[in-house]
């Protein structure tokens, strides 16, 4: 069944569902389309396009679901008839966990406390207004009684008889009125006497008099108040929003040049069940004319918002799998991204499962959004102070609550946000300056080398396992959680990773760039996922380092972009083509905190309002995560106190000791080999580039020298000895 957009004469009206009140916000003023309502218009103008259902019987069966607007059944919120076979939750989401329930109760109690306080402070003025309205109501009621007693409703008949000169009819009506007045007068007299006796009786009982006043005064005040006026004002400003009808939708699409009402085959059509209420908004499935597609709608989103007469932040379109020219339009009643979603459900502090997606927040329609961490690499990008670190940390907190996940956390900025992860992290460093644990850059390089070796070893070992243990040569839950295999799921988290590409040591930059690129390309398939955050996705460094940075950035599967400075930067975070598909994080308002566009985590690309986990929440969750790991026996590395994975060596002294008597020059490659042979525990994986960077950091120059007839880069014995003497106090 289809709904055809057939032109009909119908005035365009913008309706507000909340009646105006003295305390409600002032109406912005009349609009052009409000000039004449359809109820009173004697003749309607052809200014919009009416849409009717083909099958009125089917529509009539659903009319109890909501009010009918322009031939459209508004279905109850959540009645998603487009998802066939979907099961609604038995237990409402608000009752599923203690944290969410407490947050809902806190919000409800806070609302009513505000309402109570608002009205309590205005109670004296309400009393004055109620007393005045009660006096007016008493007068109106007395006047009504007098009209009833004096049979004033007969006055027009007597006047008509007098005008016609019909004396007999007038006398007959007069005698009838006199007779009725006598009876009604006795009734009024009895009523007055009963009221008087009641007042005398209650005068002797203060409680009785108080009850009578409490009951009668509000009733009389309600009867006496002017039409459209309330005794009490609104403590909470009522929501005011545009009512979206088929006519308004068609107006928007035709104004956006997505069709034409008069050209054959160019009409915009709607798929059943038509326009329906959906959460805090309205949705409709739209069929564009042949030749138009989803990309056209995305490009015309600004014009659609203008045609709908709402803000662009209230308009959302999503693909339909059945046809490229079909899509779903959802229009929010208010800006959904300005409504926070509250604190993270991770505050329950219960163990999580990395094999399940991590809950991160709600989309624009209030639906839960999750991010699968395992098998993926995720990049988070944004301008400063938009919630980038909070979102990356939210994912890390989820991973921390799974005791079988080995975490490696590196924060180049040295912010306090990540420091508590030292409680659970196997590898950890913060900042770029020397700490008690050593040089953070060296710690990162060592960790990345170890991760690279682990990934390479995993592929080999997984391929050697029997098929009954590892059916497809891939990591399984049982293998990952069995200590005998030694292949736990690992998570690598880097915040402000661009800083690691621009350290003072150029050789270290190259090695870091190479290692990170290797990991982002190959590690996720081995059960080592990555979450990387940056505020400078446009690139850093030069030459091979810059190329590696761009390749590293572009190899992330899932991408989350909070507010950025331009659509070009947004495209760098979300991936090439995001802007052409209508996704631009630079359009997000500065007031949105923790709000961003999630691309690549699922078939949809939602705009996500992320859960909040502040520093206090993170500390609580991490303390619980440490306790869980201690109970399961999976606390390791840095968190277990193994903060020096190797003996701290004096690199300069060790390099000096590698020179043979009388030897004045050593190439970097040979120096690295000698150190690895003599001190394998400390330099077993040392490369020529690494030893060059470390030695040169003490002021030893890298010079050319001859070795076996070749000119090679290396260090002179005298230069190293001089550096040793220079640092000796």
LUMDRENVO-375188 format. One line per field, with one value per residue (C-alpha): residue in three letters; x, y, z. Coordinates in Angstrom, 3 decimals. Layout:
// LUMDRENVO-375188
r c(ala_...)
east c(X_...)
north c(Y_...)
up c(Z_...)
***
This chain:
// LUMDRENVO-375188
r c(unk_unk_unk_unk_unk_unk_unk_unk_unk_unk_unk_unk_unk_unk_unk_unk_unk_unk_unk_unk_unk_unk_unk_unk_unk_unk_unk_unk_unk_unk_unk_unk_unk_unk_unk_unk_unk_unk_unk_unk_unk_unk_unk_unk_unk_unk_unk_unk_unk_unk_unk_unk_unk_unk_unk_unk_unk_unk_unk_unk_unk_unk_unk_unk_unk_unk_unk_unk_unk_unk_unk_unk_unk_unk_unk_unk_unk_unk_unk_unk_unk_unk_unk_unk_unk_unk_unk_unk_unk_unk_unk_unk_unk_unk_unk_unk_unk_unk_unk_unk_unk_unk_unk_unk_unk_unk_unk_unk_unk_unk_unk_unk_unk_unk_unk_unk_unk_unk_unk_unk_unk_unk_unk_unk_unk_unk_unk_unk_unk_unk_unk_unk_unk_unk_unk_unk_unk_unk_unk_unk_unk_unk_unk_unk_unk_unk_unk_unk_unk_unk_unk_unk_unk_unk_unk_unk_unk_unk_unk_unk_unk_unk_unk_unk_unk_unk_unk_unk_unk_unk_unk_unk_unk_unk_unk_unk_unk_unk_unk_unk_unk_unk_unk_unk_unk_unk_unk_unk_unk_unk_unk_unk_unk_unk_unk_unk_unk_unk_unk_unk_unk_unk_unk_unk_unk_unk_unk_unk_unk_unk_unk_unk_unk_unk_unk_unk_unk_unk_unk_unk_unk_unk_unk_unk_unk_unk_unk_unk_unk_unk_unk_unk_unk_unk_unk_unk_unk_unk_unk_unk_unk_unk_unk_unk_unk_unk_unk_unk_unk_unk_unk_unk_unk_unk_unk_unk_unk_unk_unk_unk_unk_unk_unk_unk_unk_unk_unk_unk_unk_unk_unk_unk_unk_unk_unk_unk_unk_unk_unk_unk_unk_unk_unk_unk_unk_unk_unk_unk_unk_unk_unk_unk_unk_unk_unk_unk_unk_unk_unk_unk_unk_unk_unk_unk_unk_unk_unk_unk_unk_unk_unk_unk_unk_unk_unk_unk_unk_unk_unk_unk_unk_unk_unk_unk_unk_unk_unk_unk_unk_unk_unk_unk_unk_unk_unk_unk_unk_unk_unk_unk_unk_unk_unk_unk_unk_unk_unk_unk_unk_unk_unk_unk_unk_unk_unk_unk_unk_unk_unk_unk_unk_unk_unk_unk_unk_unk_unk_unk_unk_unk_unk_unk_unk_unk_unk_unk_unk_unk_unk_unk_unk_unk_unk_unk_unk_unk_unk_unk_unk_unk_unk_unk_unk_unk_unk_unk_unk_unk_unk_unk_unk_unk_unk_unk_unk_unk_unk_unk_unk_unk_unk_unk_unk_unk_unk_unk_unk_unk_unk_unk_unk_unk_unk_unk_unk_unk_unk_unk_unk_unk_unk_unk_unk_unk_unk_unk_unk_unk_unk_unk_unk_unk_unk_unk_unk_unk_unk_unk_unk_unk_unk_unk_unk_unk_unk_unk_unk_unk_unk_unk_unk_unk_unk_unk_unk_unk_unk_unk_unk_unk_unk_unk_unk_unk_unk_unk_unk_unk_unk_unk_unk_unk_unk_unk_unk_unk_unk_unk_unk_unk_unk_unk_unk_unk_unk_unk_unk_unk_unk_unk_unk_unk_unk_unk_unk_unk_unk_unk_unk_unk_unk_unk_unk_unk_unk_unk_unk_unk_unk_unk_unk_unk_unk_unk_unk_unk_unk_unk_unk_unk_unk_unk_unk_unk_unk_unk_unk_unk_unk_unk_unk_unk_unk_unk_unk_unk_unk_unk_unk_unk_unk_unk_unk_unk_unk_unk_unk_unk_unk_unk_unk_unk_unk_unk_unk_unk_unk_unk_unk_unk_unk_unk_unk_unk_unk_unk_unk_unk_unk_unk_unk_unk_unk_unk_unk_unk_unk_unk_unk_unk_unk_unk_unk_unk_unk_unk_unk_unk_unk_unk_unk_unk_unk_unk_unk_unk_unk_unk_unk_unk_unk_unk_unk_unk_unk_unk_unk_unk_unk_unk_unk_unk_unk_unk_unk_unk_unk_unk_unk_unk_unk_unk_unk_unk_unk_unk_unk_unk_unk_unk_unk_unk_unk_unk_unk_unk_unk_unk_unk_unk_unk_unk_unk_unk_unk_unk_unk_unk_unk_unk_unk_unk_unk_unk_unk_unk_unk_unk_unk_unk_unk_unk_unk_unk_unk_unk_unk_unk_unk_unk_unk_unk_unk_unk_unk_unk_unk_unk_unk_unk_unk_unk_unk_unk_unk_unk_unk_unk_unk_unk_unk_unk_unk_unk_unk_unk_unk_unk_unk_unk_unk_unk_unk_unk_unk_unk_unk_unk_unk_unk_unk_unk_unk_unk_unk_unk_unk_unk_unk)
east c(0.000_1.266_0.289_0.232_1.024_-2.010_-2.468_-5.477_-6.484_-5.513_-4.341_-0.904_-1.137_1.552_-0.050_1.313_-0.068_0.274_-2.281_-0.898_-0.870_0.301_3.372_4.189_6.864_5.619_4.549_7.087_4.304_2.007_3.378_2.116_0.661_-1.245_-3.376_-6.408_-7.253_-8.816_-11.778_-12.922_-11.692_-14.715_-12.547_-9.128_-6.186_-4.131_-0.839_0.156_-0.315_-2.710_-1.964_-4.601_-4.347_-5.427_-7.216_-9.417_-10.604_-7.084_-6.562_-9.789_-8.661_-5.774_-7.437_-7.476_-3.705_-3.570_-4.980_-5.436_-3.621_-4.235_-5.337_-2.415_-2.543_-0.056_0.958_2.168_5.822_7.959_5.482_8.158_6.130_8.998_11.075_9.353_9.742_11.419_10.740_10.067_11.754_9.722_11.306_11.405_14.992_14.670_14.109_16.935_19.727_20.093_22.106_19.581_16.668_18.304_19.029_15.393_14.108_16.541_15.385_11.707_12.164_14.202_11.479_8.768_10.894_11.369_7.644_6.848_9.308_8.145_4.513_5.267_6.963_4.035_1.337_0.393_-0.214_-2.196_-4.369_-5.094_-5.954_-8.110_-10.039_-10.689_-11.753_-13.963_-15.782_-16.266_-17.473_-19.944_-21.345_-21.574_-23.308_-25.781_-26.509_-27.136_-29.548_-31.428_-31.729_-33.041_-35.514_-36.846_-37.226_-35.215_-34.869_-38.562_-37.922_-37.231_-40.594_-42.554_-40.704_-41.524_-45.239_-45.288_-43.605_-46.282_-49.106_-50.284_-51.767_-53.215_-49.871_-48.118_-50.585_-50.316_-46.516_-46.681_-49.009_-46.754_-43.681_-45.389_-46.328_-42.803_-41.226_-43.310_-42.121_-38.538_-38.604_-39.594_-36.729_-34.253_-35.570_-35.138_-31.656_-30.713_-32.120_-30.159_-26.954_-27.562_-28.233_-25.113_-23.017_-24.370_-23.678_-20.156_-19.402_-19.227_-16.691_-13.390_-12.408_-15.742_-15.528_-11.957_-13.044_-15.940_-13.643_-11.044_-13.716_-15.899_-13.357_-11.335_-14.572_-15.908_-12.491_-12.399_-15.917_-15.042_-11.641_-11.513_-11.314_-7.768_-6.370_-4.919_-4.684_-1.223_1.528_3.782_6.885_8.245_7.867_5.744_7.281_6.270_7.023_5.876_3.358_4.697_2.055_2.233_1.548_4.526_6.798_5.759_6.245_9.768_10.722_9.357_11.027_14.311_13.952_13.651_10.532_7.781_4.048_2.927_5.447_4.589_6.619_8.211_5.860_7.241_5.469_5.214_5.492_3.058_2.271_2.817_3.675_3.882_4.905_8.255_9.754_10.104_9.440_7.786_9.018_7.943_9.400_9.770_10.061_11.784_11.024_12.969_16.420_16.745_18.589_19.766_22.747_20.382_18.508_21.733_22.876_19.475_19.262_19.551_16.702_14.617_15.018_13.968_10.935_9.939_10.477_12.695_16.373_18.753_19.707_16.156_16.256_17.701_17.613_18.647_18.967_16.445_17.869_15.088_15.707_18.261_15.509_13.734_14.785_13.367_12.915_12.802_12.012_12.574_10.139_13.124_16.897_17.659_21.403_21.007_19.473_22.157_21.813_23.231_25.972_27.398_25.841_29.388_28.912_27.270_30.898_30.029_32.368_31.982_32.689_34.970_33.407_30.242_30.013_30.582_27.576_28.533_25.281_22.080_21.467_19.272_16.142_16.987_18.178_21.166_24.448_27.264_30.807_32.431_36.022_37.319_38.649_38.537_40.640_38.771_39.804_38.372_38.927_37.700_38.608_39.907_37.367_34.608_34.716_37.275_39.230_36.036_34.770_38.050_38.240_34.668_35.755_38.809_36.653_34.519_37.637_39.033_35.989_36.735_39.466_40.684_41.682_45.306_45.476_48.239_47.521_49.684_48.727_51.078_49.457_50.002_46.488_45.025_42.220_44.229_46.436_44.137_44.490_47.808_45.655_44.805_47.108_49.744_51.725_51.313_52.964_51.798_53.267_56.511_58.879_60.982_59.177_60.175_59.249_61.606_61.354_57.726_58.893_61.242_58.499_56.152_58.719_59.448_55.728_55.097_57.981_56.594_53.133_54.487_56.377_53.283_51.079_53.547_53.857_50.062_49.549_52.090_50.714_47.083_47.898_49.645_46.692_44.481_41.213_39.107_40.662_41.015_38.584_39.375_42.819_41.365_41.380_38.370_36.984_38.211_41.735_41.897_40.820_42.951_46.306_48.083_47.815_49.068_47.002_44.619_42.691_44.750_43.647_45.943_44.784_46.681_45.534_46.935_48.843_50.042_52.561_54.410_55.136_56.787_59.186_62.605_64.160_63.678_64.821_62.357_59.602_60.350_60.317_57.079_55.431_56.501_55.358_51.972_51.292_52.083_49.786_46.802_46.950_47.556_46.933_43.077_42.758_45.008_42.827_44.749_42.370_43.292_41.562_43.403_42.428_43.752_42.928_45.130_44.028_45.364_48.865_52.177_55.845_57.437_58.656_58.182_56.799_54.030_53.186_53.022_50.829_48.298_48.313_47.864_44.939_43.233_43.450_40.930_37.665_35.423_35.550_33.974_34.143_33.003_32.906_35.652_36.681_35.769_34.252_37.726_38.889_35.632_36.330_39.794_38.332_35.266_37.046_37.022_33.556_31.816_31.065_29.632_27.315_26.063_28.132_29.908_30.907_31.802_28.040_27.748_27.187_29.912_27.449_27.292_29.633_30.274_28.188_29.659_29.125_29.953_30.906_32.012_30.909_27.697_25.604_24.189_26.033_24.281_24.897_25.659_25.127_27.738_27.377_29.194_31.944_33.810_37.029_35.212_33.195_36.324_38.169_35.266_35.075_38.840_39.008_36.276_38.108_41.300_39.414_37.889_41.324_42.815_40.055_40.567_44.360_44.812_46.500_49.844_52.647_52.599_49.455_50.982_54.051_56.301_57.102_60.615_60.299_64.058_66.951_67.483_70.759_73.120_72.966_75.924_78.143_77.042_77.780_81.236_81.954_81.310_84.422_87.409_90.804_92.158_88.852_87.959_84.726_81.688_78.797_75.356_74.424_77.457_76.987_73.388_74.531_77.208_74.793_72.210_74.865_76.402_73.220_70.267_67.937_68.168_68.999_67.747_65.477_67.605_67.880_70.524_68.016_67.094_70.656_71.520_68.636_69.478_73.173_72.680_70.280_73.387_75.001_77.072_77.112_76.393_79.343_80.559_83.259_84.812_84.141_85.176_85.644_82.222_81.256_78.698_77.009_78.141_79.777_83.361_84.859_86.193_82.758_81.079_83.871_83.580_79.836_80.431_82.972_80.772_77.894_80.135_79.806)
north c(0.000_3.467_7.012_9.279_12.980_14.390_18.171_19.332_22.770_22.997_25.980_25.719_25.980_25.689_24.370_24.469_21.711_23.677_26.336_29.744_30.930_34.059_32.200_30.457_32.007_34.700_33.605_34.715_36.366_35.429_33.724_34.061_30.601_31.306_34.011_31.811_28.509_25.709_25.470_28.999_29.514_29.827_29.020_27.419_28.294_25.752_26.341_22.808_19.187_16.956_13.256_10.617_6.935_4.584_2.297_4.294_1.136_0.283_3.800_3.797_0.739_2.694_5.966_5.142_5.257_9.021_12.214_12.369_15.163_15.678_12.090_10.655_8.373_9.429_6.203_5.955_6.614_3.571_1.956_1.129_-0.769_-0.617_-3.112_-6.384_-9.046_-6.680_-7.572_-4.836_-5.222_-6.980_-4.907_-1.174_0.090_2.414_-0.584_-2.753_-1.523_0.382_3.273_4.117_3.708_5.954_8.566_8.492_8.779_11.597_13.449_12.950_13.982_17.007_18.076_17.871_19.583_22.440_22.605_22.532_25.306_27.424_27.297_27.512_30.894_32.187_30.755_34.158_35.644_32.556_33.061_36.655_35.656_32.763_34.975_37.552_34.917_33.276_36.571_36.949_33.347_33.985_36.973_35.005_32.119_34.484_36.204_32.838_31.900_35.186_34.586_31.106_32.360_35.226_33.013_35.398_32.782_33.554_37.258_36.979_35.189_37.875_40.583_38.866_38.660_42.357_43.285_41.381_42.958_39.511_40.423_36.959_35.248_37.872_37.450_33.684_33.858_36.381_34.173_31.178_33.180_34.416_30.867_29.553_32.453_31.637_28.022_28.878_31.679_29.207_26.932_29.798_30.770_27.195_27.066_30.337_29.093_25.829_27.710_29.999_27.097_25.344_28.444_28.795_25.125_25.247_28.487_26.490_24.041_25.581_22.369_22.182_25.811_25.243_22.208_24.129_27.006_24.640_22.950_25.864_28.651_26.788_25.751_29.304_30.644_28.215_29.270_32.943_33.052_34.611_32.297_31.282_32.409_30.099_30.661_29.082_29.565_26.976_26.035_24.241_25.930_23.673_22.274_24.063_22.452_22.320_19.651_17.892_16.788_15.225_18.637_20.174_17.296_17.628_21.389_20.841_18.271_20.307_23.462_21.525_20.636_16.922_16.602_18.569_18.344_19.017_17.143_13.536_11.002_13.684_13.501_12.625_9.639_8.087_4.422_2.872_3.377_7.056_9.734_8.387_9.628_8.161_9.009_12.761_13.405_12.221_9.896_9.000_6.806_8.799_7.600_10.087_10.316_7.987_9.376_10.865_9.087_9.263_11.447_14.090_14.189_14.520_17.434_19.126_18.735_22.492_23.185_20.422_21.997_25.345_23.809_22.043_25.319_23.685_23.836_21.663_19.883_18.488_16.835_13.343_11.072_7.420_4.938_2.253_-1.112_-1.825_1.057_3.796_6.343_5.415_6.779_7.539_11.116_11.753_15.235_15.897_18.043_19.838_19.701_16.155_16.711_19.350_16.806_14.982_11.237_11.042_8.954_5.741_2.405_1.230_2.770_-0.514_-1.695_-5.162_-7.189_-6.541_-8.750_-7.370_-9.807_-7.704_-4.080_-1.253_0.997_4.603_6.605_7.317_8.495_11.406_9.236_7.941_4.509_2.865_3.080_0.576_0.354_-3.042_-2.781_-6.256_-6.754_-2.993_0.104_3.238_6.858_9.784_13.318_16.768_20.288_20.784_20.650_18.967_15.623_13.696_12.328_11.537_9.399_7.526_7.003_5.680_2.915_2.229_1.941_-0.671_-2.647_-2.249_-3.954_-7.099_-8.742_-10.778_-7.712_-6.579_-2.800_-0.563_3.112_5.970_9.623_12.019_15.082_13.997_15.022_13.744_12.030_8.855_8.599_6.302_3.704_2.869_0.774_-1.716_-1.130_-3.675_-0.914_2.750_6.120_9.710_12.828_13.295_14.333_12.041_10.346_7.903_5.079_6.355_8.234_7.985_7.892_4.997_3.221_3.629_2.316_-0.706_-1.393_-1.082_-3.417_-5.946_-5.600_-6.079_-9.200_-10.525_-9.963_-11.721_-14.596_-14.907_-15.394_-18.182_-19.901_-19.602_-21.212_-24.082_-24.882_-27.853_-27.055_-28.405_-25.739_-22.935_-23.737_-20.833_-19.888_-16.969_-16.050_-17.349_-16.503_-19.794_-19.338_-15.715_-16.599_-19.718_-18.792_-21.774_-20.171_-16.771_-14.833_-12.548_-9.825_-6.649_-3.048_-0.170_3.349_6.435_9.959_12.858_10.347_13.074_14.133_10.834_11.702_15.000_14.307_15.994_12.689_12.234_8.608_7.782_9.445_7.174_4.044_5.002_5.808_2.462_0.453_2.194_1.701_-1.985_-2.397_-0.515_-2.595_-6.064_-6.123_-6.037_-9.371_-10.937_-9.744_-6.514_-3.585_0.097_3.314_6.468_10.075_13.262_16.939_17.298_14.748_16.873_15.496_16.285_15.911_15.668_13.106_9.462_10.324_12.463_9.736_7.138_9.451_9.806_6.080_5.353_7.801_6.366_2.723_2.974_1.109_2.963_6.732_9.165_12.874_15.458_19.105_20.087_23.399_22.689_20.066_19.198_18.255_16.408_14.363_13.488_12.118_10.409_9.171_10.158_10.624_11.381_14.958_13.913_11.556_14.434_13.887_17.012_17.351_21.034_21.734_20.537_23.427_24.481_23.893_20.179_18.324_14.651_14.744_13.414_11.444_7.736_6.232_2.721_1.007_-0.289_0.072_3.328_6.592_8.026_11.274_10.104_11.745_9.912_8.841_10.879_9.435_12.213_11.826_10.656_8.108_6.860_6.383_4.414_2.172_1.624_0.699_-1.861_-3.083_-3.595_-5.620_-7.785_-8.400_-9.252_-11.819_-13.401_-13.248_-11.201_-8.098_-7.791_-5.524_-1.926_-2.365_-5.341_-3.324_-4.486_-0.940_-1.717_-4.449_-4.454_-3.179_0.518_0.856_3.724_3.727_6.043_3.991_0.732_2.118_3.261_-0.225_-1.819_-0.259_-2.589_-1.281_1.054_1.189_4.793_4.347_2.042_2.049_2.196_-1.192_-2.903_-1.100_-2.371_-5.944_-5.834_-4.461_-7.142_-9.873_-8.627_-7.396_-9.267_-8.621_-4.904_-4.570_-7.799_-6.030_-2.944_-1.490_0.748_3.607_3.243_3.221_6.129_8.157_7.327_8.087_11.262_12.521_12.992_15.277_12.641_13.434_10.870_10.885_8.996_6.384_3.573_-0.027_-2.908_-0.535_1.032_4.488_4.067_6.259_5.758_7.281_7.998_6.676_10.106_11.734_9.211_9.499_13.265_13.086_10.828_13.239_16.261_14.938_13.902_16.494)
up c(0.000_-0.842_-0.013_-3.006_-2.816_-4.635_-4.588_-2.629_-1.442_2.198_4.182_5.796_9.549_12.195_15.358_18.856_21.097_24.344_25.183_26.003_29.604_31.409_32.625_29.363_27.125_24.850_21.429_18.810_16.872_14.068_10.994_7.485_7.494_10.730_9.191_8.715_10.384_8.325_10.702_9.978_6.429_4.126_1.119_1.332_-0.845_-2.774_-0.927_0.089_-0.803_1.047_1.379_2.065_2.759_-0.026_2.393_4.792_6.534_7.597_8.866_10.844_12.766_14.229_15.043_18.725_18.699_18.553_17.044_13.304_11.473_7.752_7.223_9.189_12.212_14.854_16.512_20.086_20.817_20.227_17.835_15.310_12.759_10.262_12.251_11.579_14.236_16.682_20.311_22.766_26.157_28.851_31.608_30.889_30.435_33.418_35.710_34.396_36.619_39.832_38.428_35.713_38.122_40.716_38.045_36.883_40.464_41.175_38.085_38.960_42.586_41.537_39.140_41.749_44.393_41.972_41.251_44.971_45.789_42.872_43.966_47.695_47.395_45.333_47.617_49.174_45.748_44.737_47.858_46.882_43.315_44.489_46.917_44.213_41.686_44.362_44.950_41.204_41.052_43.857_41.997_38.727_40.481_42.208_38.910_37.293_40.069_39.639_35.876_36.573_39.201_37.076_34.004_31.889_29.186_28.356_27.863_24.067_23.581_25.424_23.525_20.209_21.161_22.094_18.830_16.876_18.976_20.097_23.514_24.177_23.694_25.810_28.693_28.466_28.655_31.502_33.588_32.934_33.963_37.151_38.104_37.449_39.347_42.393_42.420_41.694_44.254_46.952_45.819_45.986_49.411_50.654_49.187_50.900_54.212_53.975_53.202_56.133_58.513_57.232_57.830_61.392_62.058_60.722_62.578_65.785_64.334_63.191_61.409_59.651_58.576_57.315_55.303_53.801_52.824_51.341_49.224_48.185_47.631_44.915_43.202_43.235_42.109_39.185_38.219_38.511_36.788_33.318_30.331_29.521_32.887_35.520_39.228_39.424_36.838_35.218_37.205_34.144_30.779_28.571_25.404_22.231_18.891_15.325_14.438_11.350_8.838_5.401_3.915_5.684_4.628_0.976_1.107_2.402_-0.242_-3.107_-1.768_-1.627_-5.350_-4.566_-6.689_-8.390_-7.658_-11.220_-13.362_-14.246_-12.268_-10.075_-7.092_-3.668_-2.126_1.314_2.233_4.701_7.537_6.774_9.289_12.823_16.256_17.198_20.555_20.915_17.253_14.065_11.344_7.865_5.136_1.928_-1.664_-3.942_-7.654_-9.918_-10.534_-7.043_-4.247_-0.687_-1.561_-2.932_0.374_2.320_0.195_0.588_4.366_4.961_2.553_4.140_7.576_6.145_4.460_7.669_9.572_12.196_13.114_11.119_14.353_14.449_11.016_10.551_7.524_7.329_4.486_3.674_2.647_0.156_-2.259_-2.831_-3.421_-0.188_3.183_6.613_7.731_11.466_12.758_16.460_18.409_19.957_19.649_20.843_21.056_23.761_26.158_28.225_28.727_32.241_33.762_32.436_33.397_34.133_37.581_38.517_38.688_37.445_35.211_31.492_28.491_25.793_23.348_23.587_22.343_24.799_25.591_24.933_24.933_23.036_19.515_18.472_18.802_22.272_21.105_22.765_20.855_21.313_19.980_19.311_20.556_19.770_16.210_15.628_15.938_16.963_16.472_18.434_17.186_18.182_19.109_22.662_25.498_23.515_25.371_23.299_26.266_28.178_25.309_24.848_28.602_28.610_26.237_28.383_31.509_29.795_28.871_32.391_33.916_31.904_33.995_31.013_28.981_29.271_28.988_27.654_28.325_27.036_27.459_25.705_27.254_30.857_31.916_35.208_33.247_32.684_35.772_37.731_34.964_36.590_38.942_36.193_33.213_32.243_30.528_31.404_30.834_31.111_29.563_27.668_30.469_32.609_35.499_38.232_35.902_33.192_29.928_28.682_25.052_25.771_27.714_24.745_22.273_24.463_24.850_21.107_20.345_22.783_21.271_17.759_18.802_20.577_17.519_15.225_17.665_17.991_14.279_14.289_17.381_16.302_12.981_14.819_17.120_16.204_14.439_17.315_19.570_17.014_14.176_11.868_13.060_15.007_18.659_20.586_23.986_25.446_24.104_25.258_28.801_29.206_30.817_29.234_25.782_26.952_24.413_26.315_24.544_24.669_24.429_23.490_24.349_23.156_23.959_21.913_19.845_17.458_20.116_19.781_16.132_17.067_19.935_19.965_18.854_15.108_15.173_17.938_15.897_12.961_15.068_16.835_13.487_12.055_15.075_15.350_11.661_11.937_14.950_13.538_10.364_11.799_15.558_15.686_13.864_16.521_19.404_20.092_19.617_19.656_20.723_19.677_20.376_18.812_18.455_15.365_12.781_9.919_10.413_12.006_11.225_7.796_5.320_6.221_9.665_8.142_5.650_8.418_10.503_7.693_7.024_10.729_10.923_7.855_8.977_11.830_11.305_13.768_14.056_16.497_15.763_18.251_17.196_14.753_13.249_9.626_7.384_6.101_9.598_10.149_7.030_8.318_11.548_10.086_6.994_3.354_1.906_5.185_4.176_0.820_2.700_4.853_8.000_9.206_12.851_12.376_12.399_15.998_18.384_20.853_23.697_22.873_25.208_24.595_21.408_18.187_15.000_15.113_11.749_10.947_14.152_12.540_9.402_10.754_11.378_14.435_16.224_19.753_23.112_25.143_28.744_31.358_33.515_35.316_37.308_40.441_38.475_36.689_39.977_41.426_38.355_38.238_41.922_41.286_38.163_40.172_42.799_40.065_38.537_41.895_42.499_39.082_39.312_36.123_37.586_35.831_34.711_35.866_37.959_39.796_40.772_37.930_36.932_35.694_33.166_32.923_34.994_34.491_32.637_31.987_28.189_27.748_30.041_28.435_24.965_26.144_27.493_24.088_22.541_22.277_23.426_20.775_18.898_18.070_16.066_16.151_13.666_15.254_13.845_15.363_18.672_18.817_18.100_20.813_23.402_22.534_22.846_26.073_27.822_26.273_29.215_28.634_24.951_23.398_20.896_20.382_16.877_15.352_15.169_18.829_20.188_17.917_19.309_22.913_22.657_20.642_23.327_25.527_22.955_21.167_17.448_14.761_12.381_9.333_9.760_7.783_8.658_6.449_3.565_3.935_5.173_7.980_10.556_14.126_17.204_18.194_21.409_22.374_21.929_24.223_26.785_26.665_27.257_30.267_31.749_31.030_33.084_36.021_38.778)
***
